[in-house]
């Protein structure tokens, strides 16, 4: 079996869009209440602003977070952003609950120009429906965007396909 062909490093730096999946510690369902989602989201948004990233789209599932993040400068460092966001949100979560929030690592993927961004966001929004947490993406409360309204996100993905 051959390995997938990798792009030149310059292509990853050029795009600067990433798809992240960050799982909770022992896959514990930490995001089942709006208050806890709000605590964690506030820290991610603060770190995104400080580290020159934007959350194009995010979806909090009970035991993980999906996010499409965009670097807004050449100085933006994805690994630093994730480390700080996990650290600060984990601290806030632990203060509120007494529990550990995140597993040690995370999954990241650079989004290349030949990939469909609407398809990636649609995949995130269909996650709660596949998990039977909502009958339709629109009904699930724990997804959004730092820069777009929920309606704009739905319009963006529906241009490609129905969510």
C-alpha positions, 0 to 999 in steps of 0.5 A: 500500500502506498502512502498518500502524496504529500504537498510541498510545505509551502502549500500548507503555509499558503492556505493556512486553513486547518480542520481540527478534532479535539477529544475530551479526556477518556471521551467523557461527554463534557459538552452536553450543557450550554453553560460548559460549551460557553465556558470552553468556547469563550476561551477558544475565541480569546486565544484565537483573537490573541494568536491571530486565528479565526474559528470559521466553523466549530461544532461541539459534540458531547465528547469532542470538538470539531473546528475549521480555523484560519490563520490570519497572519504569517506569524500564526502558529497552529500548534501554539493556538491549540496548546493555549486554547486547550490549556485555558479552556481546560483550566476554566472547565476544571475550575467549574467542574473539578474534572479534566477536560482534554485528552493529551493530543489532537487531530489536525489536517491542513485544508488544501485548495483542491478540497471543498471547504463547504464539504468539510463544514457540512461534515461537521454540521451533520455530525449531531444528526448522525449521532441522533442528537438532533433531527437536523443540523439547524436544531443542534445548538452547539455549533457556529462561527466566530465570523458568520451567523448560523444562517450564513454558515448554512447558506455556505454549505447548502451551495454545495449540498443540503446539510 
